[in-house]
């Protein structure tokens, strides 16, 4: 359905679907925004982990901001069809996850978790712990990270940080990312060996850590075939998404000794019954600093979009940012098809409205156009633009 309304002195309704850090909510001033979990008929949603696939979106919903990186809890395709912009917060929790990855590498090397449980069990049995630890510690030994090789699969915000800090631990680092951006490449230390083939990384890595989004193309990235191409005794870390690893294939490799240890914060009952699994709850972004960073970034993204039409860090529409000029701004979400822009400018020209500035970008089958008009656009012209074939939604701000 095509929806249009002219926003003048409007209070935006922002529904929070999870607890969002106050430092983020403070970015949405009370004079302009109504924010809370009881808000109805919302213009935008702030969410962390709440599942929205069955949530009935109100007709006026313009945007959803996920305070985190993954958007598996949001029906992105449905949002795209309805002209709802979905934002995430890449990099906001990267440092928190990076630190837990270093912890996971250590847990995958030495059986720290098993050792800690053993010490508690000794005390519970009534023996003097100090008398038995020296004899019992040999069951929990493992290799150092120093001078070992780490393979980082995915060199985005988190993967790049992990790769860089691993160098400072004295590790040799291989990285793989078929979608490596220029900005991401510039963040990498020059000593990291970026390879074009995943098999090259697998053949060299003593440790493999995954930093990929979960989607159909990345499902079961680590499976029996991939494991067969890895070193014997490889140690695998997965703090990204559980579905990146085929549990059955991994368990078979753990039982055979092909994989020495699997460290993950996506545990399940099947994995917990397998040997050599270091399992944690999903703690990657669970720091107050990370939650604050994500909340601030998500709130800022919504604010800039609702007030200025700017899109930054959207997963379903292109990033489009333009300085304000002119009298009115037209924000048009449309399909990426020919002649839409021409029909918009033709309509404005026919009404004697000068285009002060215009920008357009596309992402797949969708596109976004912002036009700063030099005069107030009358309702008839706006209605005509709204009816242009391919236009999904538009706003005037």
C-alpha positions as CSV (number, residue, x, y, z in Angstrom):
1,X,0.0,0.0,0.0
2,X,1.3,3.5,-0.8
3,X,1.2,5.8,2.2
4,X,1.7,9.5,2.2
5,X,1.4,12.3,4.8
6,X,2.8,15.8,5.2
7,X,4.7,16.1,8.5
8,X,4.4,19.5,10.1
9,X,5.1,20.0,13.8
10,X,4.5,16.3,14.3
11,X,5.4,14.3,17.4
12,X,6.9,11.0,16.3
13,X,5.8,7.9,18.1
14,X,8.7,5.5,18.8
15,X,7.8,2.0,20.2
16,X,10.5,0.2,22.2
17,X,10.3,-3.6,21.9
18,X,13.0,-4.3,24.4
19,X,14.8,-2.4,27.1
20,X,16.9,0.3,25.3
21,X,19.7,2.0,27.2
22,X,18.6,5.4,28.5
23,X,21.6,7.2,27.0
24,X,20.1,6.3,23.6
25,X,16.5,7.2,24.4
26,X,17.8,10.6,25.6
27,X,18.7,11.3,22.0
28,X,15.0,11.6,21.2
29,X,13.8,14.8,22.9
30,X,10.4,14.6,24.6
31,X,9.1,17.7,22.8
32,X,9.3,15.9,19.5
33,X,9.1,12.2,20.4
34,X,6.8,10.0,22.3
35,X,8.9,6.9,23.3
36,X,8.1,3.7,25.2
37,X,6.8,0.2,25.1
38,X,3.2,1.3,25.4
39,X,3.3,3.6,22.4
40,X,0.8,2.7,19.7
41,X,0.4,3.7,16.0
42,X,4.2,4.1,15.9
43,X,6.2,5.9,13.3
44,X,9.3,3.8,14.2
45,X,10.4,0.9,16.3
46,X,13.5,0.5,18.5
47,X,14.3,-3.2,19.0
48,X,17.0,-5.5,20.2
49,X,16.1,-9.2,20.2
50,X,12.3,-9.1,20.1
51,X,10.9,-11.1,17.2
52,X,8.9,-9.0,14.8
53,X,8.0,-11.6,12.1
54,X,4.4,-11.9,13.4
55,X,4.1,-8.3,14.6
56,X,1.3,-6.3,12.9
57,X,3.0,-3.2,11.6
58,X,0.9,-0.1,11.7
59,X,0.3,1.6,8.4
60,X,2.3,4.7,9.3
61,X,5.4,2.7,10.4
62,X,8.4,4.2,8.6
63,X,11.5,2.6,10.1
64,X,12.8,-0.1,12.5
65,X,16.2,0.3,14.2
66,X,17.9,-2.8,15.6
67,X,20.2,-1.9,18.4
68,X,22.7,-4.6,17.3
69,X,24.1,-6.0,14.0
70,X,22.0,-9.1,13.2
71,X,18.4,-8.5,11.9
72,X,17.2,-12.2,11.8
73,X,14.4,-11.1,14.2
74,X,13.0,-8.6,11.6
75,X,11.1,-9.5,8.4
76,X,13.3,-7.5,6.2
77,X,11.7,-8.5,2.9
78,X,8.2,-7.6,4.2
79,X,9.6,-4.3,5.3
80,X,11.2,-3.6,1.9
81,X,7.9,-4.2,0.1
82,X,6.1,-1.8,2.5
83,X,8.8,0.9,2.3
84,X,9.9,0.4,5.9
85,X,13.6,1.2,6.3
86,X,15.4,-1.3,8.5
87,X,18.6,0.0,10.3
88,X,21.2,-1.8,12.3
89,X,24.2,-0.6,14.3
90,X,27.3,-2.1,12.7
91,X,30.5,-1.7,14.8
92,X,28.7,-0.4,17.9
93,X,29.3,-3.7,19.8
94,X,32.4,-4.7,17.9
95,X,34.9,-4.1,20.8
96,X,32.7,-6.1,23.2
97,X,32.6,-9.0,20.8
98,X,36.3,-8.8,20.0
99,X,37.2,-9.1,23.7
100,X,34.9,-12.2,24.1
101,X,36.5,-13.7,21.0
102,X,40.0,-13.4,22.6
103,X,38.5,-15.1,25.7
104,X,37.0,-17.9,23.5
105,X,40.3,-18.5,21.8
106,X,41.9,-19.1,25.2
107,X,39.0,-21.3,26.3
108,X,39.5,-23.3,23.0
109,X,43.2,-23.7,23.8
110,X,43.2,-24.7,27.5
111,X,40.3,-26.4,29.3
112,X,39.8,-23.4,31.6
113,X,36.1,-24.2,32.1
114,X,36.8,-27.9,32.9
115,X,39.6,-27.0,35.2
116,X,37.4,-24.5,37.1
117,X,34.6,-27.1,37.5
118,X,37.2,-29.7,38.6
119,X,38.5,-27.4,41.4
120,X,35.0,-26.8,42.7
121,X,34.3,-30.5,42.6
122,X,37.4,-31.2,44.7
123,X,36.3,-28.8,47.3
124,X,32.8,-30.2,47.3
125,X,34.3,-33.7,47.9
126,X,35.9,-32.6,51.1
127,X,39.6,-32.8,50.0
128,X,42.1,-30.0,50.6
129,X,42.2,-28.3,47.2
130,X,45.7,-26.9,47.6
131,X,47.0,-30.5,48.0
132,X,45.5,-31.9,44.8
133,X,45.6,-29.1,42.2
134,X,49.2,-29.6,41.2
135,X,48.6,-33.3,40.5
136,X,45.3,-32.8,38.7
137,X,46.1,-29.8,36.5
138,X,47.7,-31.9,33.7
139,X,44.2,-32.9,32.5
140,X,43.5,-29.3,31.5
141,X,46.6,-28.2,29.6
142,X,46.6,-26.8,26.1
143,X,48.7,-24.8,23.6
144,X,49.5,-21.1,23.7
145,X,48.2,-18.7,21.1
146,X,51.6,-17.3,20.5
147,X,53.1,-18.2,17.1
148,X,49.9,-20.1,16.1
149,X,47.9,-19.2,13.0
150,X,44.4,-17.7,13.2
151,X,42.0,-17.7,10.3
152,X,39.4,-14.9,10.5
153,X,36.4,-15.6,8.2
154,X,34.7,-12.3,7.7
155,X,36.6,-9.0,8.0
156,X,33.8,-6.6,8.9
157,X,33.9,-4.4,12.0
158,X,34.4,-7.3,14.4
159,X,36.5,-9.5,12.3
160,X,39.0,-6.7,11.5
161,X,39.4,-5.9,15.3
162,X,39.9,-9.6,16.0
163,X,42.5,-9.9,13.3
164,X,44.4,-6.9,14.4
165,X,44.5,-7.8,18.1
166,X,45.6,-11.3,17.3
167,X,48.7,-9.9,15.7
168,X,49.6,-8.2,19.0
169,X,49.2,-11.7,20.7
170,X,52.0,-12.9,18.5
171,X,49.7,-14.9,16.1
172,X,50.0,-15.1,12.3
173,X,46.7,-14.1,10.8
174,X,44.9,-15.0,7.7
175,X,41.7,-13.2,6.7
176,X,39.0,-14.0,4.2
177,X,36.1,-11.9,3.0
178,X,34.8,-11.9,-0.5
179,X,32.9,-8.7,0.1
180,X,35.8,-6.8,1.7
181,X,35.1,-3.1,1.4
182,X,37.7,-0.4,0.9
183,X,36.9,1.0,4.4
184,X,37.3,-2.4,6.0
185,X,40.5,-3.1,4.1
186,X,42.0,0.2,5.4
187,X,41.2,-0.9,9.0
188,X,43.4,-4.0,8.6
189,X,47.0,-4.2,9.7
190,X,49.3,-4.7,6.7
191,X,50.7,-7.9,8.2
192,X,47.4,-9.7,7.9
193,X,47.4,-12.1,5.0
194,X,44.1,-11.5,3.2
195,X,43.4,-14.5,0.9
196,X,41.0,-14.9,-2.0
197,X,40.2,-18.6,-1.3
198,X,38.7,-19.9,1.9
199,X,40.6,-23.2,1.4
200,X,43.9,-21.3,1.8
201,X,42.8,-20.0,5.2
202,X,41.6,-23.5,6.2
203,X,44.8,-25.1,5.2
204,X,47.0,-22.8,7.3
205,X,44.9,-22.0,10.4
206,X,45.3,-23.6,13.8
207,X,42.3,-21.6,14.9
208,X,39.3,-20.5,12.8
209,X,36.9,-17.8,14.0
210,X,33.7,-16.9,12.2
211,X,32.5,-13.4,11.8
212,X,29.7,-13.7,9.1
213,X,26.1,-12.6,9.0
214,X,23.7,-15.5,8.9
215,X,21.8,-15.9,5.7
216,X,21.0,-18.7,3.2
217,X,24.4,-18.2,1.5
218,X,26.4,-18.6,4.8
219,X,24.3,-21.3,6.4
220,X,26.5,-24.3,7.3
221,X,29.6,-22.5,6.2
222,X,31.5,-25.0,8.5
223,X,30.3,-28.4,7.5
224,X,32.0,-31.8,6.9
225,X,33.6,-30.7,3.6
226,X,35.0,-27.5,5.1
227,X,36.3,-29.3,8.2
228,X,38.0,-31.9,6.0
229,X,40.0,-29.1,4.4
230,X,41.2,-27.8,7.8
231,X,44.2,-28.8,9.8
232,X,44.0,-31.8,12.1
233,X,43.3,-30.6,15.6
234,X,41.9,-27.2,14.5
235,X,40.1,-25.2,17.1
236,X,37.0,-23.3,16.0
237,X,35.3,-20.2,17.5
238,X,31.8,-19.2,16.6
239,X,30.4,-16.1,18.3
240,X,28.6,-14.9,15.2
241,X,25.5,-17.1,14.6
242,X,24.8,-20.7,15.5
243,X,23.5,-21.6,12.0
244,X,26.9,-20.9,10.4
245,X,28.0,-24.3,11.7
246,X,26.5,-27.7,10.9
247,X,26.2,-29.2,14.4
248,X,26.1,-32.8,13.3
249,X,29.2,-32.5,11.2
250,X,31.0,-30.6,13.9
251,X,30.1,-33.1,16.6
252,X,31.5,-36.0,14.4
253,X,34.7,-34.0,14.0
254,X,35.0,-33.4,17.7
255,X,34.5,-37.1,18.4
256,X,37.1,-38.1,15.9
257,X,39.6,-35.6,17.1
258,X,39.7,-33.7,13.8
259,X,38.5,-30.6,15.7
260,X,40.2,-30.2,19.0
261,X,37.7,-27.8,20.5
262,X,34.6,-25.8,19.6
263,X,34.0,-22.5,21.5
264,X,30.6,-20.9,20.9
265,X,28.0,-18.7,22.6
266,X,25.2,-20.4,20.7
267,X,24.8,-23.6,22.8
268,X,22.2,-26.2,22.5
269,X,21.5,-29.6,24.2
270,X,23.1,-31.6,21.4
271,X,26.3,-29.6,21.5
272,X,26.5,-29.8,25.2
273,X,26.5,-33.5,25.1
274,X,29.5,-33.6,22.8
275,X,33.2,-33.6,23.9
276,X,35.4,-30.6,23.8
277,X,32.8,-27.9,23.6
278,X,33.4,-24.6,25.4
279,X,29.9,-23.2,25.6
280,X,28.8,-19.8,26.8
281,X,25.5,-17.9,26.8
282,X,25.2,-15.3,24.0
283,X,27.4,-12.7,25.8
284,X,29.1,-11.1,22.8
285,X,27.5,-7.7,23.1
286,X,26.5,-8.0,26.7
287,X,28.4,-5.1,28.2
288,X,27.0,-1.8,29.4
289,X,29.3,0.0,27.0
290,X,28.1,-2.0,24.0
291,X,24.4,-1.5,24.9
292,X,24.9,2.2,25.2
293,X,26.8,2.4,21.9
294,X,24.1,0.4,20.1
295,X,21.2,2.4,21.6
296,X,22.8,5.8,20.7
297,X,23.5,4.7,17.1
298,X,20.0,3.3,16.6
299,X,18.3,6.4,18.1
300,X,20.5,8.7,16.0
301,X,19.7,6.7,12.8
302,X,15.9,7.0,13.4
303,X,16.1,10.6,14.3
304,X,18.1,11.6,11.2
305,X,15.7,9.6,9.0
306,X,12.5,10.9,10.5
307,X,13.6,14.5,10.7
308,X,15.8,14.8,7.6
309,X,15.1,11.7,5.4
310,X,18.8,10.6,5.6
311,X,19.5,6.9,5.6
312,X,22.6,5.5,7.1
313,X,23.3,1.8,8.0
314,X,20.2,0.4,6.4
315,X,20.1,-3.3,5.6
316,X,17.4,-3.0,2.9
317,X,17.7,0.4,1.4
318,X,20.7,2.4,0.1
319,X,22.6,4.8,2.3
320,X,21.6,8.3,1.2
321,X,22.7,11.4,3.0
322,X,22.2,15.0,1.7
323,X,22.6,18.4,3.4
324,X,19.3,20.3,3.7
325,X,18.6,23.1,1.2
326,X,15.6,24.6,-0.3
327,X,12.1,25.0,1.3
328,X,10.8,21.4,1.3
329,X,12.3,18.0,1.0
330,X,10.6,15.1,-0.8
331,X,11.7,11.7,0.3
332,X,10.7,9.0,-2.2
333,X,11.1,5.2,-1.7
334,X,10.6,3.5,-5.0
335,X,11.5,0.5,-7.1
336,X,14.8,0.6,-9.0
337,X,13.2,1.1,-12.4
338,X,13.7,3.6,-15.2
339,X,12.0,7.0,-15.5
340,X,10.9,7.5,-11.8
341,X,13.3,10.4,-11.2
342,X,12.5,11.9,-14.6
343,X,8.8,11.9,-13.8
344,X,9.4,13.5,-10.4
345,X,11.5,16.4,-11.8
346,X,9.2,16.8,-14.8
347,X,6.2,17.3,-12.4
348,X,8.1,19.8,-10.3
349,X,9.2,21.7,-13.4
350,X,5.7,21.8,-14.8
351,X,4.6,23.5,-11.6
352,X,7.5,26.0,-11.7
353,X,9.3,24.5,-8.7
354,X,13.1,24.6,-8.9
355,X,15.1,21.6,-7.8
356,X,17.7,22.9,-5.4
357,X,19.3,19.6,-4.8
358,X,18.7,16.0,-5.7
359,X,20.3,12.7,-4.8
360,X,19.4,9.1,-5.7
361,X,20.8,5.7,-4.9
362,X,19.7,2.1,-5.4
363,X,20.2,-1.1,-3.6
364,X,19.0,-4.2,-5.5
365,X,15.5,-3.8,-6.6
366,X,14.8,-0.7,-4.5
367,X,15.9,2.9,-4.7
368,X,15.6,6.1,-2.7
369,X,15.4,9.6,-4.0
370,X,15.6,12.9,-2.0
371,X,14.7,16.2,-3.7
372,X,15.1,19.6,-2.1
373,X,12.5,21.9,-3.7
374,X,13.0,25.6,-3.9
375,X,9.3,26.3,-3.2
376,X,6.4,24.7,-1.4
377,X,5.1,21.9,-3.6
378,X,1.3,22.0,-3.9
379,X,-0.8,19.0,-2.9
380,X,-1.8,18.2,-6.5
381,X,1.9,17.8,-7.6
382,X,2.6,15.7,-4.5
383,X,-0.3,13.5,-5.3
384,X,0.9,13.1,-8.9
385,X,4.4,12.1,-7.8
386,X,2.9,9.7,-5.4
387,X,1.1,8.0,-8.3
388,X,4.2,7.6,-10.4
389,X,4.5,3.9,-11.3
390,X,7.2,2.3,-9.1
391,X,6.8,4.7,-6.2
392,X,6.2,2.8,-2.9
393,X,6.0,5.6,-0.3
394,X,6.9,9.2,0.0
395,X,7.2,11.9,2.6
396,X,7.5,15.7,2.6
397,X,9.6,17.2,5.4
